[in-house]
Amino acid sequence: MDKAEIIEFLNANPTCYLATVEGSKPRVRAMGMVKADENGIIIETATFKDVYKQIAANPNVELCFFNAKQGMQIRVSGAVEPLDDRKLKDEIIAMRPFLKQRVEEGGYEAMGVFRLKGAAYVWTFDTASEPKKYIQL
């Protein structure tokens, strides 16, 4: 797969698993990716959540996207960067209306938005035993 095909797969399978570290313990949870494009992968979480605190302490994360029908997963790892972009936050609120109340109560600071420009690894049953190839997103 090339970068464009990976981005297409991520957007078609936006539920992903985010791995962080808290101290020396791994933490993984499912979450909905906002979007992926040529500028990276955008994720959002509330600033009061543990995941936000974990990312603030250690921005190195891994996202795993999976499609069972295709028998494919794509893992993307790297350091996320925080984004303080009001227009992007408004776009996210429009996509996820349940966030409107959070922002009304806590301001835009209640939204933690991050971009990941990492290395992607595509795994399938057919390629599982081959050497890993990474594609920079």
KEMITOR-394873 format. One record per atom (N, C-alpha, C, O): residue number from 0; residue in three letters; atom name; z negated, y, x. Coordinates in Angstrom, 1 decimal, always signed. Atoms other than C-alpha are relative to their C-alpha. Last residue first. Layout:
<rs>
seq/type/atom/up/north/east
NUM/Ala/CA/Z/Y/X
...
</rs>
This chain:
<rs>
seq/type/atom/up/north/east
136/Leu/N/-0.3/-0.8/+1.3
136/Leu/CA/-6.9/+9.5/+2.5
136/Leu/C/-0.3/+1.5/+0.3
136/Leu/O/-0.2/+2.3/-0.6
135/Gln/N/+0.8/-1.2/+0.2
135/Gln/CA/-6.6/+7.6/+5.8
135/Gln/C/+0.4/+0.8/-1.2
135/Gln/O/+1.6/+1.0/-1.4
134/Ile/N/-0.9/-1.1/+0.3
134/Ile/CA/-5.2/+4.1/+5.5
134/Ile/C/-0.9/+1.3/-0.3
134/Ile/O/-1.8/+1.2/-1.1
133/Tyr/N/+0.6/-1.2/+0.7
133/Tyr/CA/-7.1/+1.3/+7.1
133/Tyr/C/+1.0/+1.0/-0.2
133/Tyr/O/+1.9/+1.3/+0.7
132/Lys/N/-0.9/-1.1/-0.2
132/Lys/CA/-5.7/-2.2/+7.9
132/Lys/C/-0.6/+1.2/-0.8
132/Lys/O/-0.8/+1.0/-2.0
131/Lys/N/+0.2/-1.2/+0.9
131/Lys/CA/-8.2/-5.1/+8.1
131/Lys/C/+1.0/+1.1/+0.5
131/Lys/O/+1.0/+1.4/+1.7
130/Pro/N/+0.7/-1.1/-0.6
130/Pro/CA/-6.9/-8.2/+9.9
130/Pro/C/+0.0/+1.2/-0.9
130/Pro/O/+1.0/+1.5/-1.6
129/Glu/N/-0.8/-0.8/-1.0
129/Glu/CA/-5.6/-10.8/+7.5
129/Glu/C/-0.9/+1.0/+0.6
129/Glu/O/-1.9/+1.4/+0.0
128/Ser/N/+0.2/+0.5/-1.3
128/Ser/CA/-7.9/-13.4/+5.8
128/Ser/C/+0.8/+0.8/+1.1
128/Ser/O/+0.7/+0.4/+2.3
127/Ala/N/+1.4/+0.0/-0.4
127/Ala/CA/-8.3/-11.5/+2.5
127/Ala/C/-0.2/-0.5/+1.5
127/Ala/O/-1.2/-0.1/+2.1
126/Thr/N/+0.1/-0.6/-1.3
126/Thr/CA/-4.6/-10.6/+2.2
126/Thr/C/-1.4/-0.1/+0.6
126/Thr/O/-1.7/+0.5/+1.7
125/Asp/N/-1.1/+0.4/-0.9
125/Asp/CA/-3.6/-12.9/-0.6
125/Asp/C/-0.2/+0.5/+1.4
125/Asp/O/+0.3/-0.1/+2.4
124/Phe/N/+0.2/+1.4/-0.4
124/Phe/CA/-7.0/-12.6/-2.4
124/Phe/C/+1.1/-0.5/+1.0
124/Phe/O/+0.8/-1.2/+1.9
123/Thr/N/-0.5/+0.9/+1.0
123/Thr/CA/-6.6/-8.9/-2.3
123/Thr/C/-0.3/-1.4/+0.4
123/Thr/O/-0.5/-1.6/+1.6
122/Trp/N/+0.3/+1.5/-0.1
122/Trp/CA/-8.3/-6.2/-0.3
122/Trp/C/+0.6/-0.7/-1.2
122/Trp/O/+0.4/-0.2/-2.3
121/Val/N/-0.5/+0.7/+1.2
121/Val/CA/-7.1/-2.6/+0.4
121/Val/C/-0.3/-1.5/+0.2
121/Val/O/+0.2/-2.1/+1.2
120/Tyr/N/-0.4/+1.4/-0.3
120/Tyr/CA/-9.1/-0.6/+2.9
120/Tyr/C/+0.3/-0.7/-1.3
120/Tyr/O/-0.5/-0.8/-2.2
119/Ala/N/-0.1/+1.0/+1.1
119/Ala/CA/-9.3/+3.1/+2.6
119/Ala/C/+0.5/-1.3/+0.5
119/Ala/O/+1.3/-1.4/+1.4
118/Ala/N/-0.9/+1.1/-0.4
118/Ala/CA/-10.5/+5.5/+5.3
118/Ala/C/-0.1/-1.0/-1.1
118/Ala/O/-1.1/-1.5/-1.5
117/Gly/N/+0.4/+1.1/-0.8
117/Gly/CA/-12.2/+8.6/+4.0
117/Gly/C/+1.2/-0.9/+0.4
117/Gly/O/+2.3/-0.6/+0.1
116/Lys/N/-1.3/+0.3/-0.7
116/Lys/CA/-11.6/+12.0/+2.6
116/Lys/C/-0.3/-1.0/+1.0
116/Lys/O/-0.6/-0.7/+2.1
115/Leu/N/+0.0/+1.0/-1.0
115/Leu/CA/-14.5/+12.1/+0.1
115/Leu/C/+1.5/-0.1/+0.5
115/Leu/O/+2.4/-0.4/-0.3
114/Arg/N/-1.3/+0.5/-0.3
114/Arg/CA/-15.1/+15.2/-1.9
114/Arg/C/-0.1/-1.0/+1.1
114/Arg/O/-0.8/-0.7/+2.1
113/Phe/N/-0.3/+0.4/-1.4
113/Phe/CA/-18.4/+16.0/-3.5
113/Phe/C/+1.4/-0.4/+0.1
113/Phe/O/+2.0/-0.9/-0.9
112/Val/N/-1.4/+0.4/+0.0
112/Val/CA/-19.7/+17.8/-6.7
112/Val/C/+0.3/-0.2/+1.5
112/Val/O/+0.0/+0.6/+2.4
111/Gly/N/-0.4/+0.3/-1.4
111/Gly/CA/-23.4/+18.1/-7.4
111/Gly/C/+1.4/-0.6/+0.1
111/Gly/O/+1.6/-1.7/-0.4
110/Met/N/-1.1/+1.0/-0.2
110/Met/CA/-23.9/+19.7/-10.8
110/Met/C/+0.2/-0.1/+1.6
110/Met/O/+0.4/+0.9/+2.3
109/Ala/N/+0.4/+1.4/+0.5
109/Ala/CA/-27.3/+21.2/-11.6
109/Ala/C/+1.1/-1.0/+0.2
109/Ala/O/+0.8/-2.2/+0.1
108/Glu/N/+0.7/+0.6/-1.2
108/Glu/CA/-26.4/+24.3/-9.4
108/Glu/C/-0.5/-1.4/-0.4
108/Glu/O/-0.8/-2.2/+0.4
107/Tyr/N/-1.0/+0.8/-0.7
107/Tyr/CA/-23.9/+25.2/-12.2
107/Tyr/C/-0.6/-0.7/+1.2
107/Tyr/O/-0.1/-1.7/+1.7
106/Gly/N/-1.0/-0.7/-0.7
106/Gly/CA/-26.9/+26.3/-14.3
106/Gly/C/+1.0/-0.9/+0.8
106/Gly/O/+0.8/-2.1/+0.8
105/Gly/N/+0.3/-0.1/-1.4
105/Gly/CA/-29.8/+24.2/-15.2
105/Gly/C/+0.9/+0.8/+0.8
105/Gly/O/+0.7/+0.9/+2.0
104/Glu/N/+1.5/+0.0/-0.3
104/Glu/CA/-30.1/+24.3/-19.0
104/Glu/C/-0.3/+0.3/+1.5
104/Glu/O/-1.3/+0.9/+1.8
103/Glu/N/+0.7/-1.0/+0.8
103/Glu/CA/-26.5/+25.4/-19.9
103/Glu/C/-1.5/+0.1/+0.4
103/Glu/O/-2.1/+1.2/+0.4
102/Val/N/-0.3/-1.3/-0.6
102/Val/CA/-25.2/+23.3/-17.0
102/Val/C/-0.6/+1.2/-0.8
102/Val/O/-1.1/+2.1/-0.1
101/Arg/N/+0.7/-0.1/-1.3
101/Arg/CA/-26.9/+20.2/-18.2
101/Arg/C/+0.2/+1.3/+0.7
101/Arg/O/-0.7/+1.9/+1.2
100/Gln/N/+1.4/-0.2/+0.2
100/Gln/CA/-25.8/+20.9/-21.8
100/Gln/C/-0.7/+0.1/+1.3
100/Gln/O/-1.6/+1.0/+1.5
99/Lys/N/+0.1/-1.4/+0.4
99/Lys/CA/-22.1/+21.2/-20.7
99/Lys/C/-1.5/+0.3/-0.2
99/Lys/O/-2.0/+1.4/+0.2
98/Leu/N/+0.6/-0.8/-1.1
98/Leu/CA/-22.3/+17.9/-18.8
98/Leu/C/-0.2/+1.5/-0.4
98/Leu/O/-1.0/+2.2/+0.3
97/Phe/N/+1.4/+0.2/-0.1
97/Phe/CA/-21.8/+15.9/-22.0
97/Phe/C/-0.7/+0.8/+1.1
97/Phe/O/-1.9/+0.9/+1.1
96/Pro/N/+0.8/-1.0/+0.8
96/Pro/CA/-18.4/+17.5/-22.3
96/Pro/C/-1.5/-0.2/+0.0
96/Pro/O/-2.2/+0.8/-0.2
95/Arg/N/+1.3/+0.7/+0.3
95/Arg/CA/-17.0/+15.3/-19.5
95/Arg/C/-0.9/+1.0/-0.8
95/Arg/O/-1.8/+1.6/-0.2
94/Met/N/-0.3/+1.4/+0.0
94/Met/CA/-13.3/+16.3/-18.9
94/Met/C/-1.2/-0.8/-0.5
94/Met/O/-1.1/-1.9/-1.1
93/Ala/N/-1.0/+0.2/+1.0
93/Ala/CA/-13.9/+19.9/-19.8
93/Ala/C/+0.3/-1.5/-0.2
93/Ala/O/+0.6/-1.9/-1.3
92/Ile/N/+0.7/-0.1/+1.3
92/Ile/CA/-17.1/+19.8/-17.7
92/Ile/C/+0.9/-0.2/-1.2
92/Ile/O/+0.6/-0.8/-2.2
91/Ile/N/+0.7/+1.2/+0.2
91/Ile/CA/-15.1/+18.5/-14.8
91/Ile/C/-0.8/+0.0/-1.3
91/Ile/O/-0.8/-1.0/-2.0
90/Glu/N/-0.9/+1.1/+0.3
90/Glu/CA/-12.6/+21.3/-15.1
90/Glu/C/-0.7/-1.3/-0.3
90/Glu/O/-0.4/-2.1/-1.2
89/Asp/N/-0.4/-0.2/+1.4
89/Asp/CA/-15.4/+23.8/-15.3
89/Asp/C/+1.0/-1.0/-0.4
89/Asp/O/+0.9/-1.5/-1.5
88/Lys/N/+1.2/+0.4/+0.9
88/Lys/CA/-16.9/+22.3/-12.1
88/Lys/C/+0.4/+0.2/-1.4
88/Lys/O/+0.0/-0.6/-2.3
87/Leu/N/+0.1/+1.4/+0.0
87/Leu/CA/-13.5/+22.6/-10.4
87/Leu/C/-1.1/-0.5/-0.9
87/Leu/O/-0.9/-1.5/-1.7
86/Lys/N/-1.1/+0.4/+0.7
86/Lys/CA/-13.2/+26.3/-11.3
86/Lys/C/+0.1/-1.6/-0.2
86/Lys/O/+0.3/-2.1/-1.2
85/Arg/N/+0.3/-0.2/+1.4
85/Arg/CA/-16.7/+26.9/-10.1
85/Arg/C/+1.1/-0.4/-0.9
85/Arg/O/+0.9/-1.0/-1.9
84/Asp/N/-1.3/-0.6/+0.6
84/Asp/CA/-16.0/+25.4/-6.7
84/Asp/C/-0.2/+0.1/-1.5
84/Asp/O/-0.2/-0.9/-2.2
83/Asp/N/+0.6/-1.0/+0.9
83/Asp/CA/-19.2/+24.6/-4.7
83/Asp/C/+1.2/+0.8/-0.6
83/Asp/O/+1.3/+2.0/-0.3
82/Leu/N/-1.0/-1.0/+0.5
82/Leu/CA/-17.9/+21.4/-3.1
82/Leu/C/-0.8/+0.9/-0.9
82/Leu/O/-1.4/+0.5/-1.9
81/Pro/N/+0.4/-0.7/+1.3
81/Pro/CA/-20.2/+19.2/-1.0
81/Pro/C/+1.1/+1.1/-0.3
81/Pro/O/+1.6/+1.7/+0.6
80/Glu/N/+0.4/-1.4/-0.2
80/Glu/CA/-18.5/+17.1/+1.7
80/Glu/C/-0.3/+0.6/-1.3
80/Glu/O/+0.4/+0.4/-2.3
79/Val/N/-0.4/-0.9/+1.1
79/Val/CA/-18.5/+13.3/+1.7
79/Val/C/-0.4/+1.5/+0.4
79/Val/O/-1.3/+1.7/+1.2
78/Ala/N/+1.0/-1.0/+0.3
78/Ala/CA/-18.6/+11.3/+4.9
78/Ala/C/+0.5/+1.0/-1.1
78/Ala/O/+1.6/+1.5/-1.0
77/Gly/N/+0.0/-1.2/-0.8
77/Gly/CA/-16.5/+8.2/+5.1
77/Gly/C/-1.1/+0.9/-0.4
77/Gly/O/-2.0/+0.6/-1.2
76/Ser/N/+1.2/-0.4/-0.6
76/Ser/CA/-15.6/+5.0/+3.3
76/Ser/C/+0.2/+1.3/+0.9
76/Ser/O/+1.3/+1.5/+1.4
75/Val/N/-0.3/-1.3/-0.7
75/Val/CA/-13.0/+4.0/+0.8
75/Val/C/-1.4/+0.4/+0.6
75/Val/O/-2.3/+0.6/-0.1
74/Arg/N/+1.3/-0.6/-0.5
74/Arg/CA/-13.0/+0.4/-0.5
74/Arg/C/+0.4/+1.2/+0.8
74/Arg/O/+1.3/+1.2/+1.7
73/Ile/N/-0.3/-0.9/-1.0
73/Ile/CA/-10.0/-0.8/-2.6
73/Ile/C/-1.4/+0.7/+0.4
73/Ile/O/-2.0/+1.3/-0.5
72/Gln/N/+1.0/-1.0/-0.2
72/Gln/CA/-10.3/-3.9/-4.6
72/Gln/C/+0.4/+0.9/+1.1
72/Gln/O/+1.0/+0.5/+2.1
71/Met/N/+0.0/-1.0/-1.1
71/Met/CA/-7.6/-6.1/-5.9
71/Met/C/-1.2/+0.9/+0.0
71/Met/O/-1.7/+1.3/-1.1
70/Gly/N/+0.6/+0.7/-1.1
70/Gly/CA/-7.3/-9.3/-8.0
70/Gly/C/-0.1/+0.9/+1.2
70/Gly/O/+0.2/+0.5/+2.3
69/Gln/N/-0.8/+0.0/-1.2
69/Gln/CA/-4.8/-7.5/-10.2
69/Gln/C/-0.6/-0.8/+1.2
69/Gln/O/+0.1/-1.0/+2.2
68/Lys/N/-1.3/+0.5/+0.3
68/Lys/CA/-6.5/-8.5/-13.4
68/Lys/C/+0.9/+0.0/+1.2
68/Lys/O/+1.7/-1.0/+1.3
67/Ala/N/+0.0/+1.5/+0.0
67/Ala/CA/-9.9/-8.0/-11.8
67/Ala/C/+1.3/-0.6/-0.3
67/Ala/O/+1.7/-1.6/+0.2
66/Asn/N/-0.7/+0.3/+1.1
66/Asn/CA/-9.3/-4.3/-10.8
66/Asn/C/+0.1/-1.6/+0.0
66/Asn/O/+0.8/-2.1/+0.8
65/Phe/N/-0.4/+1.4/+0.2
65/Phe/CA/-11.9/-3.0/-8.4
65/Phe/C/+0.8/-0.1/-1.3
65/Phe/O/+0.5/+0.5/-2.3
64/Phe/N/-0.8/+0.0/+1.2
64/Phe/CA/-12.7/+0.4/-6.8
64/Phe/C/+0.5/-1.4/-0.2
64/Phe/O/+1.0/-2.0/+0.7
63/Cys/N/-0.8/+1.2/+0.2
63/Cys/CA/-15.4/+0.5/-4.1
63/Cys/C/+0.6/+0.0/-1.4
63/Cys/O/-0.1/+0.1/-2.4
62/Leu/N/-0.3/+0.3/+1.4
62/Leu/CA/-16.8/+3.7/-2.8
62/Leu/C/+0.9/-1.2/-0.1
62/Leu/O/+1.7/-1.5/+0.8
61/Glu/N/-1.2/+0.8/+0.3
61/Glu/CA/-18.5/+4.0/+0.5
61/Glu/C/+0.1/-0.2/-1.5
61/Glu/O/-0.8/-0.4/-2.2
60/Val/N/+0.0/+0.8/+1.2
60/Val/CA/-20.9/+6.7/+1.7
60/Val/C/+1.2/-1.0/+0.0
60/Val/O/+2.1/-0.9/+0.9
59/Asn/N/-0.9/+1.2/-0.2
59/Asn/CA/-21.8/+8.7/+4.8
59/Asn/C/-0.2/-0.9/-1.2
59/Asn/O/-1.3/-1.5/-1.5
58/Pro/N/-1.3/-0.1/+0.8
58/Pro/CA/-23.3/+12.0/+3.5
58/Pro/C/+0.9/-1.2/+0.2
58/Pro/O/+2.0/-1.2/-0.4
57/Asn/N/-0.9/+0.7/-0.9
57/Asn/CA/-26.9/+11.1/+4.7
57/Asn/C/+1.4/+0.0/-0.8
57/Asn/O/+1.5/-0.8/-1.7
56/Ala/N/+0.6/+0.5/-1.3
56/Ala/CA/-29.8/+13.2/+3.5
56/Ala/C/+1.0/-0.7/+0.9
56/Ala/O/+0.8/-0.6/+2.1
55/Ala/N/+0.4/-1.2/-0.7
55/Ala/CA/-27.8/+15.2/+0.9
55/Ala/C/-0.6/-0.4/+1.3
55/Ala/O/-0.4/+0.3/+2.3
54/Ile/N/-1.2/-0.5/-0.6
54/Ile/CA/-26.1/+11.9/-0.2
54/Ile/C/-0.3/+1.3/+0.8
54/Ile/O/+0.2/+1.5/+1.9
53/Gln/N/-0.5/+0.9/-1.0
53/Gln/CA/-29.4/+10.3/-0.8
53/Gln/C/+1.2/+0.5/+0.8
53/Gln/O/+1.3/+0.5/+2.0
52/Lys/N/+1.0/-0.1/-1.1
52/Lys/CA/-30.8/+13.3/-2.7
52/Lys/C/+0.5/-0.9/+1.2
52/Lys/O/+0.4/-0.5/+2.4
51/Tyr/N/-0.3/-1.3/-0.6
51/Tyr/CA/-27.7/+13.3/-4.9
51/Tyr/C/-0.9/+0.2/+1.2
51/Tyr/O/-0.4/+0.7/+2.3
50/Val/N/-1.2/+0.1/-0.8
50/Val/CA/-28.1/+9.6/-5.5
50/Val/C/+0.4/+1.3/+0.6
50/Val/O/+0.9/+1.3/+1.8
49/Asp/N/+0.2/+0.5/-1.3
49/Asp/CA/-31.7/+10.1/-6.4
49/Asp/C/+1.2/-0.1/+0.8
49/Asp/O/+1.2/+0.1/+2.0
48/Lys/N/+0.0/+1.5/-0.2
48/Lys/CA/-30.8/+12.3/-9.3
48/Lys/C/-0.2/-0.4/+1.4
48/Lys/O/+0.0/+0.3/+2.4
47/Phe/N/+1.4/+0.6/+0.1
47/Phe/CA/-31.9/+15.9/-9.8
47/Phe/C/-0.1/-1.5/+0.2
47/Phe/O/-1.1/-2.0/+0.4
46/Thr/N/+0.7/-0.2/-1.2
46/Thr/CA/-28.6/+17.3/-8.5
46/Thr/C/-1.5/-0.5/+0.0
46/Thr/O/-2.1/-0.5/+1.0
45/Ala/N/+1.1/-1.0/+0.2
45/Ala/CA/-26.7/+15.6/-11.2
45/Ala/C/-0.8/+0.2/+1.3
45/Ala/O/-1.1/-0.7/+2.0
44/Thr/N/+1.3/+0.5/+0.4
44/Thr/CA/-23.6/+13.7/-10.0
44/Thr/C/-1.0/+1.2/-0.2
44/Thr/O/-0.8/+2.3/+0.3
43/Glu/N/+0.9/-1.0/+0.5
43/Glu/CA/-19.9/+14.4/-9.5
43/Glu/C/-1.3/-0.8/-0.4
43/Glu/O/-1.2/-1.9/-0.9
42/Ile/N/+1.1/+0.6/+0.7
42/Ile/CA/-17.2/+12.6/-7.5
42/Ile/C/-1.0/+1.1/-0.4
42/Ile/O/-1.1/+2.1/+0.2
41/Ile/N/+1.1/-0.9/+0.5
41/Ile/CA/-13.9/+13.9/-6.2
41/Ile/C/-1.0/-0.8/-0.9
41/Ile/O/-0.6/-1.6/-1.8
40/Ile/N/+0.7/+0.6/+1.2
40/Ile/CA/-11.7/+11.7/-4.0
40/Ile/C/-1.1/+0.9/-0.5
40/Ile/O/-2.0/+1.2/+0.4
39/Gly/N/+1.2/+0.8/+0.0
39/Gly/CA/-9.4/+13.4/-1.5
39/Gly/C/-0.5/-0.5/-1.3
39/Gly/O/+0.2/-0.3/-2.3
38/Asn/N/+1.1/-0.7/-0.6
38/Asn/CA/-7.0/+16.2/-1.1
38/Asn/C/-1.2/-0.8/+0.1
38/Asn/O/-2.2/-0.3/+0.7
37/Glu/N/-0.3/-0.1/-1.4
37/Glu/CA/-3.9/+14.1/-1.8
37/Glu/C/-1.1/+0.7/+0.8
37/Glu/O/-1.1/+0.7/+2.0
36/Asp/N/-1.3/-0.5/-0.2
36/Asp/CA/-5.4/+13.2/-5.2
36/Asp/C/+0.2/+0.1/+1.5
36/Asp/O/-0.6/-0.4/+2.3
35/Ala/N/-0.4/+0.2/-1.4
35/Ala/CA/-8.3/+11.3/-6.6
35/Ala/C/+1.4/+0.6/+0.1
35/Ala/O/+2.2/+0.5/-0.8
34/Lys/N/-1.4/+0.1/-0.2
34/Lys/CA/-10.2/+12.2/-9.8
34/Lys/C/+0.3/-0.2/+1.5
34/Lys/O/-0.6/+0.0/+2.3
33/Val/N/-0.6/-1.1/+0.7
33/Val/CA/-13.6/+12.5/-11.4
33/Val/C/+1.5/-0.1/+0.1
33/Val/O/+2.2/-0.2/-0.9
32/Met/N/-0.7/-1.0/-0.9
32/Met/CA/-14.8/+9.1/-10.3
32/Met/C/+0.6/+1.1/-0.8
32/Met/O/+1.1/+0.8/-1.9
31/Gly/N/-1.4/-0.4/+0.4
31/Gly/CA/-17.0/+7.4/-12.9
31/Gly/C/+0.5/+1.0/+1.0
31/Gly/O/-0.1/+2.1/+1.1
30/Met/N/-0.2/-1.4/+0.5
30/Met/CA/-20.1/+5.7/-11.5
30/Met/C/+1.5/+0.3/-0.3
30/Met/O/+2.4/-0.5/+0.2
29/Ala/N/-1.4/-0.3/+0.5
29/Ala/CA/-21.4/+2.3/-10.7
29/Ala/C/+0.0/+1.4/-0.5
29/Ala/O/-1.0/+2.0/-0.9
28/Arg/N/+0.0/-0.2/+1.5
28/Arg/CA/-24.5/+2.1/-8.5
28/Arg/C/+1.5/+0.2/-0.4
28/Arg/O/+2.3/+0.7/+0.4
27/Val/N/-1.3/+0.1/+0.6
27/Val/CA/-25.3/+0.9/-5.0
27/Val/C/-0.1/+0.2/-1.5
27/Val/O/-1.0/-0.3/-2.1
26/Arg/N/+0.1/-0.3/+1.4
26/Arg/CA/-28.3/+1.7/-2.8
26/Arg/C/+1.4/+0.0/-0.5
26/Arg/O/+2.3/+0.7/+0.0
25/Pro/N/-1.2/-0.4/+0.7
25/Pro/CA/-28.8/+0.4/+0.7
25/Pro/C/-0.2/+0.1/-1.4
25/Pro/O/-1.1/-0.5/-2.0
24/Lys/N/-0.4/+0.9/+1.1
24/Lys/CA/-32.2/+0.5/+2.3
24/Lys/C/+1.3/+0.5/-0.7
24/Lys/O/+1.4/+1.6/-1.0
23/Ser/N/-0.8/+1.1/-0.6
23/Ser/CA/-32.9/+2.0/+5.7
23/Ser/C/+0.4/-1.0/-1.0
23/Ser/O/+0.9/-2.1/-0.7
22/Gly/N/+0.8/+0.5/-1.2
22/Gly/CA/-34.1/+5.4/+4.5
22/Gly/C/+0.8/-1.1/+0.6
22/Gly/O/+1.9/-0.8/+1.2
21/Glu/N/+1.3/-0.8/+0.2
21/Glu/CA/-32.1/+5.7/+1.3
21/Glu/C/-1.0/-0.6/+1.0
21/Glu/O/-1.4/-1.7/+0.9
20/Val/N/+1.1/+0.5/-0.7
20/Val/CA/-28.5/+4.7/+2.0
20/Val/C/-1.2/+0.9/-0.3
20/Val/O/-1.1/+2.1/-0.2
19/Thr/N/+0.7/-1.0/-0.8
19/Thr/CA/-25.5/+5.2/-0.2
19/Thr/C/-1.1/-0.7/+0.7
19/Thr/O/-1.3/-1.9/+0.6
18/Ala/N/+1.1/+0.5/-0.8
18/Ala/CA/-23.0/+2.9/-1.9
18/Ala/C/-0.5/+1.1/+0.9
18/Ala/O/+0.3/+1.9/+1.5
17/Leu/N/+0.3/-0.9/-1.1
17/Leu/CA/-20.9/+4.1/-4.8
17/Leu/C/-1.2/-0.6/+0.8
17/Leu/O/-2.2/-0.8/+0.2
16/Tyr/N/+1.4/+0.3/-0.4
16/Tyr/CA/-19.3/+1.5/-7.1
16/Tyr/C/-0.2/+0.9/+1.3
16/Tyr/O/+0.5/+0.8/+2.2
15/Cys/N/+0.2/+0.5/-1.4
15/Cys/CA/-16.2/+2.7/-8.9
15/Cys/C/-1.5/-0.3/+0.2
15/Cys/O/-2.3/+0.0/-0.6
14/Thr/N/+1.4/+0.5/-0.2
14/Thr/CA/-15.0/+3.3/-12.4
14/Thr/C/-0.1/-0.6/+1.3
14/Thr/O/+0.6/-1.6/+1.6
13/Pro/N/+0.9/-1.1/-0.4
13/Pro/CA/-11.8/+5.4/-12.1
13/Pro/C/-1.5/-0.5/+0.1
13/Pro/O/-2.3/+0.2/+0.7
12/Asn/N/+1.3/+0.8/+0.0
12/Asn/CA/-9.4/+2.4/-12.1
12/Asn/C/-1.1/+0.9/+0.4
12/Asn/O/-1.7/+0.7/+1.5
11/Ala/N/-0.1/+1.0/+1.1
11/Ala/CA/-6.0/+4.0/-12.9
11/Ala/C/-1.3/-0.8/-0.2
11/Ala/O/-1.4/-1.5/-1.2
10/Asn/N/-0.1/-0.7/+1.2
10/Asn/CA/-6.9/+7.0/-10.8
10/Asn/C/+0.1/-0.9/-1.2
10/Asn/O/-0.4/-0.6/-2.3
9/Leu/N/+1.3/-0.6/+0.2
9/Leu/CA/-7.9/+4.8/-7.9
9/Leu/C/-0.1/+0.7/-1.3
9/Leu/O/-1.0/+0.6/-2.1
8/Phe/N/+0.9/+1.1/+0.3
8/Phe/CA/-4.7/+2.7/-8.1
8/Phe/C/-1.4/+0.6/-0.4
8/Phe/O/-2.0/+0.2/-1.4
7/Glu/N/-0.4/+0.5/+1.4
7/Glu/CA/-2.5/+5.8/-8.2
7/Glu/C/-1.0/-1.0/-0.5
7/Glu/O/-1.4/-1.0/-1.6
6/Ile/N/+0.4/-1.0/+0.9
6/Ile/CA/-4.3/+7.2/-5.1
6/Ile/C/+0.3/-0.3/-1.5
6/Ile/O/-0.6/-0.1/-2.4
5/Ile/N/+1.5/+0.1/+0.0
5/Ile/CA/-3.8/+3.9/-3.3
5/Ile/C/-0.6/+1.1/-1.0
5/Ile/O/-1.4/+0.7/-1.8
4/Glu/N/+0.3/+1.1/+0.8
4/Glu/CA/-0.1/+4.0/-4.2
4/Glu/C/-1.5/-0.2/-0.1
4/Glu/O/-2.0/-0.7/-1.2
3/Ala/N/-0.4/-0.3/+1.3
3/Ala/CA/+0.3/+7.5/-2.8
3/Ala/C/-0.4/-1.2/-1.0
3/Ala/O/-0.9/-0.9/-2.1
2/Lys/N/+1.0/-0.9/+0.5
2/Lys/CA/-1.6/+6.6/+0.4
2/Lys/C/+0.3/+0.3/-1.5
2/Lys/O/-0.6/+0.3/-2.3
1/Asp/N/+0.1/-1.2/-0.7
1/Asp/CA/+0.6/+3.5/+1.1
1/Asp/C/-1.0/+1.0/-0.7
1/Asp/O/-1.6/+0.6/-1.7
0/Met/N/+0.0/-1.2/+0.8
0/Met/CA/+0.0/+0.0/+0.0
0/Met/C/+0.0/+1.2/+0.9
0/Met/O/-0.6/+1.3/+2.0
</rs>
